[in-house]
Amino acid sequence: MQQLTSEGQGIVDGLSQRYGFSPDAVTHMLFAVVNGNGSMAQFSHPEFGGSGQWMQGGMLMLGDMFNHSLKGRVDALCGELSGILANQPGLLRSGSFQSQSQSGSGQQYQGAGAPMGESSLFVPDPSANWWPSELGAPNATGSQNEMRYAYFANARRLAVQSGGQVWVYDTLDHQIGGFSQQQGMGGSILFSSQYGTVNLASLPVVSIDGRPAAPPQAAPVGSSAPAAGASGAESDIFSAIERLADLRSRGILSDDEFSQKKAELLSRL
């Protein structure tokens, strides 16, 4: 949970006095409304009667369902928080983005746009914008287990953070609508586009940790390239195989996918 700025804390304190809730309870609800993109909230706090849900437009469910006075205060608090967040550029998102698990119980996040953007209410989180800065603001972000994704539709780029590294892929003409990560050893990362379900490994790698990823190059068939050139091509192919092996060890490629792509590269020697 990000820390509040002095302005954010002042707003929380004012709402606390006005609605009769503690600053801790108001802060809890503030983050619940932020996570609900300003139009809904799922919360669990004893001052709100335990677990409950709020949705813009009049829907409110409390554990203490017959406490009409409490319901009125909670509804008013959520409504005012929603209005405050609507005036904070960068906090609320639009559109849709899917990130899900094929099986198992991995932690998941999904949302359109970047995570919590710049705001006068919250202290900036230096780890929030982990992708290369030249890509700008993403159209969608997602995370699952130990991986994070950021999709940049206009730049036709996809950034994936895994194992302490940031890989940037060329999305070609795919219009990505979501991700799914297969669980278990050797599980693949898939994404959905207008072409259906596609394996992430099929996309060209643009860079790894900011360093350009040179595509493997082989001498043209029938050419009489000098030995030095052939050695360079072989080196590129072996480097590509090493990158594929790293992808397999991190669970991005399955054993079968690794063997197939390795065979394709070795056939160029």
Backbone as CSV, one residue per row, in Angstrom:
resi,resn,N_x,N_y,N_z,CA_x,CA_y,CA_z,C_x,C_y,C_z
1,MET,0.847,-1.196,0.000,0.000,0.000,0.000,0.880,1.243,0.000
2,GLN,0.616,2.157,-0.939,1.399,3.379,-1.008,1.073,4.309,0.149
3,GLN,2.045,5.158,0.469,1.862,6.113,1.549,1.122,7.349,1.040
4,LEU,0.372,7.971,1.953,-0.327,9.208,1.620,0.617,10.388,1.727
5,THR,0.442,11.359,0.849,1.144,12.627,0.988,0.486,13.432,2.103
6,SER,1.072,14.577,2.432,0.472,15.433,3.458,-0.911,15.910,3.021
7,GLU,-1.086,16.159,1.716,-2.401,16.558,1.208,-3.389,15.401,1.331
8,GLY,-2.937,14.202,0.967,-3.807,13.044,1.086,-4.203,12.771,2.522
9,GLN,-3.245,12.889,3.434,-3.553,12.659,4.851,-4.523,13.713,5.367
10,GLY,-4.375,14.966,4.876,-5.298,16.020,5.293,-6.723,15.727,4.847
11,ILE,-6.889,15.212,3.632,-8.220,14.850,3.136,-8.808,13.722,3.971
12,VAL,-7.974,12.721,4.290,-8.441,11.599,5.111,-8.885,12.088,6.481
13,ASP,-8.099,12.966,7.086,-8.445,13.479,8.418,-9.753,14.275,8.375
14,GLY,-9.938,15.057,7.313,-11.178,15.822,7.198,-12.394,14.930,7.048
15,LEU,-12.272,13.892,6.209,-13.376,12.945,6.038,-13.639,12.175,7.326
16,SER,-12.575,11.871,8.054,-12.718,11.152,9.321,-13.568,11.946,10.308
17,GLN,-13.307,13.234,10.424,-14.071,14.083,11.335,-15.511,14.260,10.863
18,ARG,-15.695,14.378,9.550,-17.028,14.657,9.021,-17.956,13.446,9.112
19,TYR,-17.421,12.242,8.899,-18.283,11.057,8.863,-18.190,10.194,10.115
20,GLY,-17.308,10.553,11.044,-17.247,9.827,12.306,-16.535,8.487,12.230
21,PHE,-15.646,8.305,11.251,-14.820,7.100,11.166,-13.384,7.466,11.510
22,SER,-12.611,6.483,11.941,-11.206,6.726,12.241,-10.424,6.973,10.956
23,PRO,-9.265,7.673,11.035,-8.434,7.841,9.841,-8.021,6.513,9.210
24,ASP,-7.805,5.499,10.046,-7.445,4.180,9.509,-8.574,3.614,8.652
25,ALA,-9.801,3.752,9.116,-10.949,3.240,8.364,-11.123,4.006,7.053
26,VAL,-10.967,5.320,7.098,-11.121,6.126,5.883,-10.013,5.789,4.877
27,THR,-8.785,5.604,5.374,-7.675,5.227,4.486,-7.951,3.875,3.838
28,HIS,-8.457,2.936,4.631,-8.819,1.621,4.095,-9.836,1.754,2.969
29,MET,-10.830,2.584,3.173,-11.861,2.752,2.150,-11.319,3.504,0.937
30,LEU,-10.419,4.433,1.155,-9.816,5.163,0.038,-9.126,4.198,-0.923
31,PHE,-8.325,3.287,-0.390,-7.635,2.333,-1.251,-8.613,1.347,-1.874
32,ALA,-9.689,1.019,-1.152,-10.701,0.123,-1.723,-11.363,0.766,-2.932
33,VAL,-11.656,2.059,-2.856,-12.285,2.759,-3.980,-11.284,2.936,-5.122
34,VAL,-10.004,3.172,-4.795,-8.982,3.252,-5.834,-8.895,1.932,-6.589
35,ASN,-8.861,0.825,-5.828,-8.778,-0.494,-6.460,-10.031,-0.819,-7.268
36,GLY,-11.153,-0.201,-6.920,-12.387,-0.375,-7.677,-12.542,0.621,-8.793
37,ASN,-11.428,1.309,-9.133,-11.402,2.251,-10.248,-12.379,3.404,-10.064
38,GLY,-12.651,3.741,-8.798,-13.465,4.909,-8.502,-14.954,4.688,-8.537
39,SER,-15.404,3.534,-9.002,-16.845,3.310,-9.135,-17.361,2.173,-8.259
40,MET,-16.462,1.462,-7.594,-16.893,0.396,-6.705,-15.813,0.154,-5.657
41,ALA,-16.142,-0.627,-4.627,-15.167,-0.930,-3.584,-15.555,-2.224,-2.889
42,GLN,-14.559,-3.045,-2.616,-14.712,-4.209,-1.758,-13.856,-3.960,-0.530
43,PHE,-14.450,-4.029,0.649,-13.736,-3.620,1.850,-14.019,-4.587,2.989
44,SER,-13.174,-4.519,3.997,-13.356,-5.325,5.203,-12.708,-4.588,6.359
45,HIS,-13.546,-3.936,7.161,-13.057,-3.149,8.305,-14.129,-3.161,9.381
46,PRO,-13.751,-3.351,10.633,-14.768,-3.433,11.704,-15.660,-2.204,11.811
47,GLU,-15.138,-1.026,11.478,-15.965,0.185,11.584,-17.032,0.250,10.499
48,PHE,-16.881,-0.569,9.465,-17.893,-0.629,8.400,-18.758,-1.876,8.528
49,GLY,-18.738,-2.492,9.689,-19.544,-3.697,9.906,-18.926,-4.942,9.330
50,GLY,-17.603,-4.950,9.139,-16.917,-6.103,8.569,-16.781,-5.979,7.065
51,SER,-16.988,-7.098,6.368,-16.836,-7.112,4.905,-18.060,-6.503,4.236
52,GLY,-17.832,-5.870,3.096,-18.936,-5.280,2.359,-18.524,-4.852,0.968
53,GLN,-19.508,-4.395,0.218,-19.295,-3.918,-1.144,-20.073,-2.629,-1.363
54,TRP,-19.474,-1.748,-2.136,-20.153,-0.517,-2.545,-20.011,-0.389,-4.050
55,MET,-21.079,0.085,-4.693,-21.022,0.353,-6.131,-21.717,1.674,-6.401
56,GLN,-21.102,2.469,-7.229,-21.647,3.778,-7.572,-23.043,3.623,-8.158
57,GLY,-23.974,4.423,-7.663,-25.339,4.350,-8.148,-26.323,3.865,-7.107
58,GLY,-25.805,3.535,-5.895,-26.724,3.210,-4.814,-26.643,1.807,-4.264
59,MET,-25.783,0.931,-4.813,-25.684,-0.427,-4.295,-24.678,-0.476,-3.150
60,LEU,-25.107,-0.957,-1.990,-24.238,-1.064,-0.824,-24.634,-2.289,-0.019
61,MET,-23.664,-3.127,0.303,-23.890,-4.310,1.119,-22.942,-4.269,2.307
62,LEU,-23.498,-4.344,3.505,-22.709,-4.346,4.735,-22.984,-5.616,5.520
63,GLY,-21.981,-6.019,6.332,-22.203,-7.144,7.225,-23.293,-6.836,8.240
64,ASP,-23.320,-5.583,8.701,-24.366,-5.122,9.629,-25.499,-4.542,8.782
65,MET,-26.250,-5.438,8.113,-27.162,-5.016,7.058,-28.346,-4.184,7.537
66,PHE,-28.712,-4.261,8.803,-29.883,-3.525,9.284,-29.504,-2.209,9.974
67,ASN,-28.234,-1.873,9.944,-27.784,-0.609,10.539,-27.881,0.467,9.458
68,HIS,-29.057,1.076,9.337,-29.306,2.033,8.254,-28.494,3.316,8.426
69,SER,-28.235,3.696,9.672,-27.408,4.878,9.899,-25.990,4.660,9.383
70,LEU,-25.428,3.480,9.675,-24.082,3.153,9.193,-24.061,3.081,7.668
71,LYS,-25.086,2.497,7.079,-25.135,2.390,5.622,-25.128,3.775,4.975
72,GLY,-25.860,4.706,5.557,-25.896,6.052,5.006,-24.543,6.733,5.078
73,ARG,-23.817,6.547,6.179,-22.485,7.165,6.335,-21.468,6.535,5.392
74,VAL,-21.519,5.199,5.281,-20.574,4.517,4.388,-20.828,4.913,2.933
75,ASP,-22.084,4.963,2.541,-22.422,5.324,1.167,-21.965,6.743,0.853
76,ALA,-22.169,7.648,1.785,-21.750,9.034,1.572,-20.232,9.140,1.506
77,LEU,-19.530,8.393,2.368,-18.066,8.413,2.349,-17.539,7.905,1.015
78,CYS,-18.069,6.781,0.553,-17.613,6.222,-0.722,-17.898,7.172,-1.882
79,GLY,-19.072,7.787,-1.857,-19.420,8.716,-2.921,-18.479,9.901,-2.970
80,GLU,-18.103,10.426,-1.796,-17.197,11.575,-1.780,-15.792,11.156,-2.201
81,LEU,-15.344,9.980,-1.755,-14.032,9.491,-2.183,-13.993,9.305,-3.702
82,SER,-15.059,8.790,-4.269,-15.127,8.608,-5.716,-14.975,9.938,-6.440
83,GLY,-15.631,10.976,-5.949,-15.527,12.286,-6.565,-14.130,12.866,-6.450
84,ILE,-13.473,12.645,-5.303,-12.095,13.126,-5.118,-11.156,12.448,-6.095
85,LEU,-11.301,11.131,-6.249,-10.413,10.387,-7.147,-10.635,10.763,-8.602
86,ALA,-11.871,11.111,-8.961,-12.167,11.494,-10.340,-11.419,12.761,-10.738
87,ASN,-11.021,13.567,-9.768,-10.290,14.797,-10.045,-8.781,14.618,-9.940
88,GLN,-8.333,13.362,-9.817,-6.906,13.069,-9.733,-6.467,12.381,-11.035
89,PRO,-5.876,13.116,-11.975,-5.477,12.505,-13.251,-4.472,11.381,-13.044
90,GLY,-4.682,10.300,-13.773,-3.752,9.182,-13.714,-4.155,8.079,-12.771
91,LEU,-5.124,8.336,-11.880,-5.499,7.314,-10.907,-6.494,6.310,-11.462
92,LEU,-7.472,6.784,-12.210,-8.533,5.909,-12.693,-8.233,5.461,-14.111
93,ARG,-8.675,4.234,-14.453,-8.354,3.621,-15.721,-9.616,3.449,-16.554
94,SER,-9.417,3.232,-17.844,-10.534,2.962,-18.745,-10.187,1.784,-19.622
95,GLY,-11.193,1.128,-20.194,-10.950,-0.025,-21.049,-10.960,-1.309,-20.253
96,SER,-10.506,-2.395,-20.876,-10.499,-3.692,-20.206,-9.237,-4.450,-20.547
97,PHE,-8.840,-5.310,-19.653,-7.638,-6.108,-19.829,-7.784,-7.338,-18.974
98,GLN,-7.436,-8.500,-19.517,-7.625,-9.751,-18.797,-6.283,-10.409,-18.513
99,SER,-6.083,-10.862,-17.288,-4.919,-11.645,-16.908,-5.407,-12.751,-16.000
100,GLN,-5.202,-13.993,-16.395,-5.787,-15.061,-15.614,-4.909,-16.302,-15.634
101,SER,-5.195,-17.231,-14.713,-4.463,-18.472,-14.603,-5.268,-19.594,-15.234
102,GLN,-4.583,-20.508,-15.934,-5.261,-21.653,-16.505,-5.688,-22.623,-15.413
103,SER,-4.869,-22.758,-14.377,-5.179,-23.643,-13.266,-4.349,-23.206,-12.080
104,GLY,-4.625,-23.766,-10.923,-3.897,-23.380,-9.740,-4.496,-22.149,-9.104
105,SER,-3.754,-21.572,-8.179,-4.287,-20.441,-7.409,-3.297,-19.298,-7.371
106,GLY,-2.674,-18.969,-8.512,-1.724,-17.874,-8.550,-2.396,-16.542,-8.331
107,GLN,-1.667,-15.597,-7.717,-2.199,-14.262,-7.512,-2.278,-13.553,-8.855
108,GLN,-3.352,-12.786,-9.058,-3.583,-12.145,-10.348,-3.991,-10.699,-10.139
109,TYR,-3.673,-9.884,-11.128,-4.138,-8.493,-11.185,-4.478,-8.188,-12.625
110,GLN,-5.474,-7.378,-12.838,-5.787,-6.956,-14.193,-6.293,-5.517,-14.153
111,GLY,-5.996,-4.798,-15.200,-6.463,-3.422,-15.260,-6.083,-2.789,-16.574
112,ALA,-6.795,-1.762,-16.965,-6.463,-1.004,-18.164,-5.637,0.195,-17.751
113,GLY,-4.619,0.495,-18.538,-3.773,1.617,-18.232,-2.693,1.248,-17.237
114,ALA,-1.913,2.240,-16.837,-0.824,2.013,-15.898,-1.355,1.788,-14.505
115,PRO,-0.496,1.226,-13.594,-0.899,1.190,-12.200,-1.075,2.612,-11.687
116,MET,-1.316,2.751,-10.402,-1.594,4.061,-9.819,-0.633,5.118,-10.345
117,GLY,-1.157,6.098,-11.042,-0.337,7.120,-11.655,-0.005,8.248,-10.685
118,GLU,0.585,9.313,-11.237,0.966,10.444,-10.403,-0.281,11.091,-9.810
119,SER,-0.200,11.410,-8.529,-1.333,11.987,-7.831,-0.825,12.774,-6.642
120,SER,-1.534,13.834,-6.291,-1.152,14.621,-5.121,-1.527,13.928,-3.829
121,LEU,-2.254,12.805,-3.914,-2.699,12.094,-2.710,-1.701,11.060,-2.223
122,PHE,-0.858,10.534,-3.128,-0.004,9.408,-2.783,1.453,9.712,-3.094
123,VAL,2.340,9.202,-2.252,3.775,9.303,-2.497,4.122,8.370,-3.657
124,PRO,4.842,8.843,-4.680,5.147,7.989,-5.841,5.874,6.716,-5.443
125,ASP,5.496,5.635,-6.081,6.131,4.341,-5.850,7.188,4.133,-6.941
126,PRO,8.493,4.131,-6.582,9.539,4.028,-7.618,9.510,2.716,-8.385
127,SER,8.880,1.674,-7.816,8.862,0.382,-8.507,7.640,0.215,-9.404
128,ALA,6.740,1.203,-9.416,5.489,1.048,-10.167,5.733,1.026,-11.678
129,ASN,6.532,1.958,-12.177,6.805,2.029,-13.622,8.116,1.311,-13.911
130,TRP,8.052,-0.020,-14.014,9.241,-0.847,-14.150,9.671,-1.035,-15.594
131,TRP,8.842,-0.627,-16.549,9.161,-0.820,-17.966,10.049,0.327,-18.467
132,PRO,10.692,0.170,-19.646,11.528,1.250,-20.192,10.726,2.539,-20.359
133,SER,11.282,3.644,-19.919,10.551,4.909,-19.905,10.174,5.387,-21.296
134,GLU,10.963,5.001,-22.311,10.670,5.484,-23.665,9.373,4.901,-24.223
135,LEU,8.844,3.856,-23.589,7.581,3.277,-24.051,6.380,4.120,-23.630
136,GLY,6.570,5.020,-22.674,5.466,5.871,-22.237,4.520,5.168,-21.290
137,ALA,3.245,5.536,-21.341,2.224,4.957,-20.464,1.566,3.766,-21.154
138,PRO,1.425,2.638,-20.459,0.828,1.452,-21.085,-0.676,1.577,-21.243
139,ASN,-1.215,0.873,-22.217,-2.665,0.783,-22.385,-3.272,-0.199,-21.404
140,ALA,-2.470,-1.159,-20.953,-2.970,-2.159,-20.007,-1.807,-2.745,-19.236
141,THR,-2.059,-3.132,-17.999,-1.057,-3.789,-17.180,-1.677,-5.006,-16.518
142,GLY,-0.855,-5.952,-16.168,-1.333,-7.141,-15.481,-0.194,-7.818,-14.759
143,SER,-0.517,-8.670,-13.823,0.504,-9.442,-13.122,-0.086,-10.764,-12.688
144,GLN,0.777,-11.734,-12.582,0.371,-13.043,-12.087,1.587,-13.746,-11.536
145,ASN,1.447,-14.281,-10.321,2.559,-14.942,-9.661,3.748,-13.980,-9.600
146,GLU,4.868,-14.343,-10.193,6.067,-13.502,-10.122,6.305,-12.718,-11.405
147,MET,5.309,-12.655,-12.283,5.471,-11.957,-13.551,4.562,-10.740,-13.626
148,ARG,5.058,-9.707,-14.302,4.256,-8.513,-14.551,4.285,-8.211,-16.050
149,TYR,3.168,-7.660,-16.544,3.024,-7.358,-17.960,2.616,-5.901,-18.136
150,ALA,3.084,-5.304,-19.219,2.631,-3.962,-19.597,2.540,-3.926,-21.121
151,TYR,1.359,-3.563,-21.636,1.094,-3.585,-23.081,0.987,-2.161,-23.597
152,PHE,1.738,-1.859,-24.660,1.774,-0.531,-25.266,1.271,-0.675,-26.709
153,ALA,-0.025,-0.466,-26.893,-0.650,-0.727,-28.188,-0.093,0.178,-29.283
154,ASN,0.057,1.466,-29.006,0.508,2.401,-30.036,1.946,2.116,-30.467
155,ALA,2.785,1.748,-29.503,4.188,1.448,-29.817,4.370,0.022,-30.310
156,ARG,3.306,-0.791,-30.244,3.358,-2.207,-30.625,4.445,-2.930,-29.843
157,ARG,4.416,-2.733,-28.538,5.394,-3.346,-27.654,4.707,-3.969,-26.445
158,LEU,5.311,-5.030,-25.925,4.857,-5.701,-24.717,6.065,-5.892,-23.815
159,ALA,5.992,-5.387,-22.584,7.072,-5.551,-21.619,6.664,-6.607,-20.593
160,VAL,7.584,-7.520,-20.292,7.345,-8.586,-19.322,8.494,-8.576,-18.329
161,GLN,8.170,-8.473,-17.055,9.183,-8.517,-16.004,9.121,-9.874,-15.319
162,SER,10.252,-10.560,-15.297,10.298,-11.892,-14.695,11.722,-12.193,-14.281
163,GLY,11.888,-12.769,-13.090,13.216,-13.164,-12.636,14.206,-12.022,-12.573
164,GLY,13.731,-10.807,-12.285,14.626,-9.662,-12.200,14.998,-9.059,-13.534
165,GLN,14.459,-9.579,-14.636,14.752,-9.045,-15.962,13.493,-8.479,-16.599
166,VAL,13.687,-7.499,-17.474,12.583,-6.918,-18.237,12.810,-7.215,-19.709
167,TRP,11.916,-8.016,-20.287,11.953,-8.369,-21.704,10.922,-7.531,-22.439
168,VAL,11.309,-6.957,-23.559,10.398,-6.183,-24.394,10.210,-6.923,-25.712
169,TYR,8.942,-7.151,-26.081,8.606,-7.894,-27.293,7.941,-6.966,-28.308
170,ASP,8.138,-7.281,-29.576,7.414,-6.638,-30.673,6.083,-7.392,-30.836
171,THR,4.963,-6.702,-30.663,3.667,-7.370,-30.747,3.155,-7.497,-32.179
172,LEU,3.964,-7.027,-33.165,3.597,-7.142,-34.574,2.217,-6.507,-34.793
173,ASP,1.293,-7.221,-35.449,-0.036,-6.642,-35.667,-1.075,-7.202,-34.705
174,HIS,-0.612,-7.838,-33.621,-1.549,-8.365,-32.632,-2.180,-7.226,-31.828
175,GLN,-3.456,-7.336,-31.571,-4.162,-6.433,-30.663,-4.472,-7.240,-29.402
176,ILE,-3.606,-7.107,-28.409,-3.642,-7.975,-27.237,-4.778,-7.584,-26.300
177,GLY,-5.540,-8.594,-25.894,-6.660,-8.355,-24.993,-6.513,-9.022,-23.649
178,GLY,-5.486,-9.865,-23.459,-5.338,-10.511,-22.164,-4.264,-11.571,-22.171
179,PHE,-3.939,-12.061,-20.967,-2.909,-13.064,-20.781,-3.443,-14.224,-19.962
180,SER,-2.810,-15.372,-20.121,-3.063,-16.510,-19.247,-1.762,-17.256,-19.083
181,GLN,-1.426,-17.576,-17.862,-0.178,-18.278,-17.584,-0.491,-19.682,-17.109
182,GLN,-0.011,-20.661,-17.855,-0.222,-22.045,-17.461,0.660,-22.362,-16.269
183,GLN,0.081,-23.056,-15.300,0.793,-23.365,-14.075,1.621,-24.625,-14.235
184,GLY,2.575,-24.772,-13.335,3.381,-25.985,-13.320,4.689,-25.807,-14.063
185,MET,5.537,-26.815,-13.966,6.865,-26.768,-14.572,6.747,-26.698,-16.093
186,GLY,7.439,-25.741,-16.676,7.424,-25.623,-18.129,6.155,-25.013,-18.683
187,GLY,5.324,-24.422,-17.816,4.094,-23.821,-18.287,4.361,-22.629,-19.182
188,SER,3.550,-22.457,-20.210,3.758,-21.397,-21.178,2.937,-20.161,-20.810
189,ILE,3.355,-19.023,-21.352,2.591,-17.788,-21.223,1.886,-17.547,-22.546
190,LEU,0.583,-17.415,-22.489,-0.228,-17.217,-23.682,-0.869,-15.840,-23.639
191,PHE,-1.203,-15.296,-24.807,-1.977,-14.057,-24.847,-3.055,-14.201,-25.912
192,SER,-4.112,-13.433,-25.740,-5.210,-13.470,-26.700,-5.177,-12.217,-27.563
193,SER,-5.457,-12.412,-28.841,-5.522,-11.293,-29.777,-6.616,-11.603,-30.788
194,GLN,-6.686,-10.786,-31.851,-7.704,-11.020,-32.877,-7.468,-12.336,-33.610
195,TYR,-6.290,-12.942,-33.415,-5.972,-14.218,-34.049,-6.210,-15.410,-33.122
196,GLY,-6.769,-15.159,-31.947,-7.018,-16.237,-31.006,-5.956,-16.274,-29.924
197,THR,-5.647,-17.469,-29.427,-4.652,-17.647,-28.369,-3.279,-17.885,-28.987
198,VAL,-2.290,-17.105,-28.551,-0.959,-17.134,-29.144,0.070,-17.298,-28.029
199,ASN,1.138,-18.031,-28.308,2.219,-18.209,-27.347,3.133,-16.988,-27.362
200,LEU,3.463,-16.510,-26.174,4.329,-15.337,-26.061,5.669,-15.561,-26.756
201,ALA,6.173,-16.797,-26.732,7.481,-17.098,-27.322,7.510,-16.885,-28.826
202,SER,6.348,-16.741,-29.456,6.312,-16.533,-30.905,6.609,-15.082,-31.285
203,LEU,6.612,-14.176,-30.325,6.880,-12.767,-30.616,8.384,-12.499,-30.653
204,PRO,8.845,-11.619,-31.539,10.263,-11.255,-31.565,10.656,-10.482,-30.311
205,VAL,11.829,-10.795,-29.768,12.350,-10.079,-28.611,13.085,-8.828,-29.095
206,VAL,12.696,-7.666,-28.568,13.316,-6.395,-28.955,14.509,-6.084,-28.068
207,SER,14.346,-6.249,-26.753,15.436,-5.933,-25.836,15.277,-6.729,-24.546
208,ILE,16.387,-6.876,-23.833,16.404,-7.511,-22.518,17.168,-6.582,-21.589
209,ASP,16.470,-6.076,-20.574,17.066,-5.113,-19.636,17.684,-3.922,-20.369
210,GLY,16.992,-3.462,-21.398,17.443,-2.279,-22.114,18.480,-2.538,-23.189
211,ARG,18.994,-3.765,-23.281,19.995,-4.091,-24.301,19.308,-4.715,-25.511
212,PRO,19.589,-4.223,-26.716,18.950,-4.784,-27.913,19.236,-6.272,-28.045
213,ALA,18.201,-7.021,-28.420,18.354,-8.456,-28.651,18.508,-8.672,-30.140
214,ALA,19.720,-8.932,-30.599,19.983,-9.096,-32.033,19.372,-10.399,-32.511
215,PRO,18.604,-10.367,-33.606,18.021,-11.609,-34.145,19.109,-12.498,-34.721
216,PRO,18.925,-13.816,-34.636,19.923,-14.716,-35.233,19.981,-14.523,-36.744
217,GLN,21.205,-14.544,-37.289,21.397,-14.363,-38.717,22.186,-15.539,-39.276
218,ALA,21.759,-16.045,-40.405,22.472,-17.138,-41.065,22.868,-16.699,-42.464
219,ALA,23.943,-17.251,-42.952,24.389,-16.898,-44.300,23.365,-17.367,-45.319
220,PRO,23.110,-16.592,-46.379,22.145,-17.002,-47.407,22.532,-18.333,-48.026
221,VAL,21.526,-19.115,-48.416,21.774,-20.415,-49.033,22.525,-20.226,-50.348
222,GLY,23.587,-20.980,-50.515,24.348,-20.925,-51.767,25.388,-19.817,-51.794
223,SER,25.502,-19.021,-50.739,26.482,-17.937,-50.742,27.846,-18.480,-50.368
224,SER,28.864,-17.787,-50.772,30.228,-18.177,-50.419,30.757,-17.197,-49.401
225,ALA,30.064,-17.088,-48.268,30.467,-16.156,-47.223,31.801,-16.571,-46.652
226,PRO,32.657,-15.629,-46.276,33.946,-15.961,-45.697,33.782,-16.645,-44.353
227,ALA,34.822,-17.330,-43.940,34.753,-18.096,-42.695,34.429,-17.215,-41.518
228,ALA,34.988,-15.975,-41.503,34.724,-15.092,-40.367,33.247,-14.782,-40.262
229,GLY,32.580,-14.547,-41.411,31.149,-14.269,-41.392,30.361,-15.458,-40.895
230,ALA,30.747,-16.669,-41.332,30.046,-17.869,-40.887,30.173,-18.037,-39.392
231,SER,31.367,-17.722,-38.866,31.569,-17.837,-37.421,30.663,-16.890,-36.666
232,GLY,30.487,-15.661,-37.220,29.602,-14.697,-36.565,28.171,-15.169,-36.559
233,ALA,27.718,-15.778,-37.691,26.355,-16.293,-37.768,26.151,-17.420,-36.771
234,GLU,27.162,-18.318,-36.667,27.071,-19.408,-35.704,26.967,-18.864,-34.282
235,SER,27.762,-17.826,-33.999,27.725,-17.236,-32.664,26.346,-16.672,-32.345
236,ASP,25.710,-16.036,-33.353,24.368,-15.489,-33.141,23.367,-16.606,-32.847
237,ILE,23.502,-17.718,-33.583,22.572,-18.836,-33.381,22.754,-19.443,-32.005
238,PHE,24.025,-19.625,-31.590,24.268,-20.191,-30.262,23.772,-19.259,-29.162
239,SER,23.900,-17.949,-29.380,23.388,-16.987,-28.402,21.870,-17.072,-28.300
240,ALA,21.217,-17.251,-29.474,19.760,-17.383,-29.475,19.329,-18.636,-28.730
241,ILE,20.073,-19.727,-28.890,19.740,-20.966,-28.177,19.898,-20.772,-26.677
242,GLU,20.934,-20.028,-26.272,21.125,-19.756,-24.847,19.955,-18.950,-24.284
243,ARG,19.443,-17.986,-25.077,18.294,-17.203,-24.616,17.058,-18.094,-24.498
244,LEU,16.900,-19.014,-25.450,15.770,-19.942,-25.373,15.881,-20.829,-24.143
245,ALA,17.101,-21.275,-23.822,17.295,-22.109,-22.638,16.943,-21.339,-21.374
246,ASP,17.257,-20.044,-21.370,16.895,-19.217,-20.211,15.384,-19.098,-20.091
247,LEU,14.705,-18.938,-21.227,13.242,-18.874,-21.215,12.645,-20.173,-20.680
248,ARG,13.240,-21.305,-21.070,12.730,-22.588,-20.586,12.951,-22.712,-19.078
249,SER,14.128,-22.308,-18.590,14.419,-22.438,-17.162,13.510,-21.571,-16.312
250,ARG,12.991,-20.465,-16.903,12.096,-19.578,-16.164,10.636,-19.934,-16.381
251,GLY,10.378,-21.015,-17.112,9.007,-21.477,-17.277,8.239,-20.804,-18.384
252,ILE,8.887,-19.944,-19.185,8.194,-19.249,-20.266,8.025,-20.176,-21.475
253,LEU,9.015,-21.034,-21.716,8.928,-22.020,-22.782,8.808,-23.415,-22.175
254,SER,8.005,-24.263,-22.789,7.948,-25.658,-22.372,9.122,-26.408,-22.995
255,ASP,9.360,-27.644,-22.537,10.457,-28.442,-23.088,10.261,-28.696,-24.586
256,ASP,9.024,-28.983,-24.981,8.749,-29.247,-26.395,8.988,-28.011,-27.253
257,GLU,8.543,-26.846,-26.765,8.739,-25.604,-27.518,10.227,-25.283,-27.651
258,PHE,10.978,-25.511,-26.560,12.425,-25.263,-26.611,13.094,-26.173,-27.641
259,SER,12.754,-27.475,-27.627,13.371,-28.429,-28.549,13.064,-28.082,-30.003
260,GLN,11.820,-27.653,-30.259,11.432,-27.315,-31.624,12.210,-26.108,-32.135
261,LYS,12.287,-25.043,-31.321,12.975,-23.829,-31.757,14.479,-24.054,-31.837
262,LYS,15.021,-24.891,-30.944,16.443,-25.205,-31.001,16.772,-25.929,-32.305
263,ALA,15.905,-26.875,-32.687,16.119,-27.605,-33.942,16.066,-26.665,-35.141
264,GLU,15.133,-25.718,-35.113,15.031,-24.752,-36.213,16.309,-23.933,-36.351
265,LEU,16.882,-23.501,-35.218,18.099,-22.700,-35.253,19.303,-23.528,-35.712
266,LEU,19.400,-24.746,-35.194,20.548,-25.594,-35.571,20.516,-25.964,-37.048
267,SER,19.312,-25.999,-37.649,19.213,-26.341,-39.071,19.834,-25.256,-39.956
268,ARG,20.056,-24.070,-39.384,20.635,-22.975,-40.166,22.158,-23.051,-40.223
269,LEU,22.767,-23.910,-39.389,24.224,-24.007,-39.378,24.743,-24.708,-40.623
